[in-house]
Every structure is written in C-alpha cells, then in structure tokens.
Amino acid sequence: MTDIDKQGIENKTINLLRTKFKFKIEEACFSKGFIPKYILLDRTRNIHSYLVPMSNTEFLQIGKSSFKGSRLESTLLEYYKIYYSSLDRPLFLIIENNQTIDFFDISNLKDYFFNSISIEEVLKNKINMIDIYPIIKNEL
C-alpha cells in the first residue's frame, strides 16, 4: 500500500468519524514515530483516545500465515510498546470497510505478543461502531 493510498484511507475514515458520528478528532502536534497522528477529544478537549486508521485489507493481513515476522507485525508491536510505555489513554486501530467502521483496541495484542493466544483469537476482539458508539459517546 502506497503512502497516497494510506493518506486517502486516513482522510476517508477520519472524515466519516467527524461527520457521521460527530467525534472531535484532531491531528496531534506531538505525533512522531509511532505516536499516533490522531486523537479523539472529549467535551473538555482532553484526550479520550488515540486513533490509527487502517484499511480493512491491511487489517485482514494480520490473520494470514505471512503475518508472523512481517513488517505489519513489527509495526503493531511498536504501537503496542508506545501504548504501554508512553500513552495514558486507549489506542484504537480504526478499520474502515465500505462505510462501516470497526474499532480494535491495541491492548488486545498483549496476549498474542506474549504467546499465550493465537492471532485469530485476538482478532475476534474487533468491535463494530454500532456497539462501541454509545459507550464512547457516554464517555465524551
């Protein structure tokens, strides 16, 4: 996937969250390396969570046999390390697929990285926007 494709997916996903769900999402001025580019703000403009847009195609690569040792696996490991060591809020992968959005909490990868469960089991923790929207909206 090229940088242009990734930027298009990011823009599409973030715009959908802003317009359809009325989320306050800003670009983080402190984003560098694996610190996520987007932040979801609550009503007092505090950080609620960090967001990493991802295409459904890219997300589905996680479950493939070629995932182990791949660049995508190492990228997710870096996001997990940053989440665990530096961020004090949840970090979500935002998966857009034909105008539907799913959330995946990066903390769910812990059991996979410590070899206690398979990646297939981890992927079952993906949450549909319809299910998570009321929870997030109440927290904002």
C-alpha positions as CSV (number, residue, x, y, z in Angstrom):
1,M,0.0,0.0,0.0
2,T,1.4,3.4,-1.0
3,D,1.6,6.5,1.1
4,I,-1.1,8.1,-1.1
5,D,-3.4,5.1,-0.5
6,K,-2.8,5.3,3.2
7,Q,-3.5,9.0,3.3
8,G,-6.7,8.5,1.4
9,I,-7.9,5.9,3.8
10,E,-6.9,8.1,6.8
11,N,-8.8,11.0,5.4
12,K,-11.9,9.0,4.5
13,T,-12.0,7.3,7.9
14,I,-11.4,10.4,10.0
15,N,-13.9,12.4,7.9
16,L,-16.5,9.7,8.4
17,L,-16.0,9.7,12.2
18,R,-16.2,13.5,12.2
19,T,-19.3,13.9,10.0
20,K,-21.4,10.9,10.7
21,F,-20.6,10.4,14.4
22,K,-19.7,14.0,15.3
23,F,-16.5,13.0,17.0
24,K,-14.0,15.7,17.8
25,I,-10.8,14.4,16.2
26,E,-7.6,16.4,15.9
27,E,-4.2,15.8,14.5
28,A,-1.7,15.5,17.4
29,C,1.1,18.1,17.1
30,F,3.3,15.8,19.2
31,S,2.9,12.9,16.8
32,K,6.2,11.4,15.7
33,G,7.5,7.9,15.2
34,F,4.8,5.5,16.4
35,I,2.9,8.1,18.5
36,P,-0.5,8.1,16.7
37,K,-1.3,11.0,14.4
38,Y,-5.0,11.4,15.5
39,I,-6.6,12.0,18.9
40,L,-10.2,11.8,19.9
41,L,-11.1,14.6,22.3
42,D,-13.8,14.7,25.0
43,R,-16.1,17.7,25.6
44,T,-13.4,19.5,27.7
45,R,-10.8,19.0,24.9
46,N,-8.9,16.4,26.9
47,I,-7.6,13.3,25.1
48,H,-10.0,10.4,25.2
49,S,-8.1,8.1,23.0
50,Y,-5.5,7.7,20.2
51,L,-6.6,6.6,16.7
52,V,-4.7,4.8,13.9
53,P,-6.8,4.5,10.7
54,M,-6.3,1.2,8.8
55,S,-7.9,-0.3,5.7
56,N,-9.8,-3.5,6.1
57,T,-7.5,-5.1,3.6
58,E,-4.5,-4.3,5.7
59,F,-6.3,-5.4,8.9
60,L,-7.1,-8.8,7.3
61,Q,-3.4,-9.3,6.6
62,I,-3.0,-9.7,10.4
63,G,-4.7,-13.1,10.3
64,K,-2.7,-14.5,7.4
65,S,0.1,-17.0,7.9
66,S,2.6,-14.5,6.4
67,F,1.9,-12.1,9.4
68,K,4.4,-13.7,11.7
69,G,7.7,-11.8,11.3
70,S,6.1,-9.3,8.8
71,R,6.5,-5.5,8.7
72,L,2.9,-5.2,9.8
73,E,3.6,-7.3,12.9
74,S,6.6,-5.2,13.8
75,T,4.5,-2.0,13.3
76,L,1.8,-3.3,15.6
77,L,4.4,-4.3,18.2
78,E,5.8,-0.7,18.1
79,Y,2.3,0.7,18.6
80,Y,1.8,-1.6,21.5
81,K,5.1,-0.6,23.1
82,I,4.3,3.1,22.7
83,Y,0.8,2.5,24.1
84,Y,2.1,0.5,27.1
85,S,5.1,2.8,27.9
86,S,4.0,6.3,27.0
87,L,0.3,6.8,26.4
88,D,-2.2,7.0,29.3
89,R,-5.2,6.6,27.1
90,P,-6.6,3.7,24.8
91,L,-5.1,3.3,21.4
92,F,-7.5,2.1,18.7
93,L,-7.0,0.8,15.2
94,I,-9.9,2.2,13.2
95,I,-10.8,-0.2,10.4
96,E,-12.9,1.3,7.6
97,N,-14.7,-1.1,5.3
98,N,-17.3,0.3,2.8
99,Q,-18.7,3.0,5.1
100,T,-18.7,0.8,8.2
101,I,-16.1,1.2,10.9
102,D,-14.7,-1.2,13.5
103,F,-12.5,-0.4,16.5
104,F,-9.7,-2.6,17.7
105,D,-8.0,-1.9,21.0
106,I,-4.3,-2.3,20.6
107,S,-4.1,-3.6,24.2
108,N,-5.7,-6.8,22.9
109,L,-2.4,-7.7,21.3
110,K,-0.6,-8.2,24.6
111,D,-1.7,-11.9,24.8
112,Y,-0.6,-12.5,21.3
113,F,2.9,-10.9,21.7
114,F,3.4,-12.9,24.9
115,N,2.5,-16.1,23.0
116,S,-0.5,-17.0,25.2
117,I,-3.1,-17.0,22.4
118,S,-3.2,-17.1,18.6
119,I,-3.7,-14.0,16.5
120,E,-7.0,-15.4,15.3
121,E,-8.3,-15.3,18.9
122,V,-7.1,-11.7,19.2
123,L,-8.9,-10.6,16.0
124,K,-12.2,-11.7,17.5
125,N,-12.0,-8.6,19.8
126,K,-12.8,-6.2,16.9
127,I,-15.8,-4.1,17.9
128,N,-18.3,-2.7,15.5
129,M,-19.0,1.0,15.6
130,I,-22.7,0.4,16.3
131,D,-21.7,-1.4,19.5
132,I,-19.0,0.9,20.7
133,Y,-20.5,4.3,19.7
134,P,-22.9,4.6,22.7
135,I,-20.0,3.7,25.1
136,I,-17.7,6.3,23.6
137,K,-20.4,8.9,23.3
138,N,-21.2,8.5,27.0
139,E,-17.6,8.9,28.0
140,L,-17.3,12.1,25.9
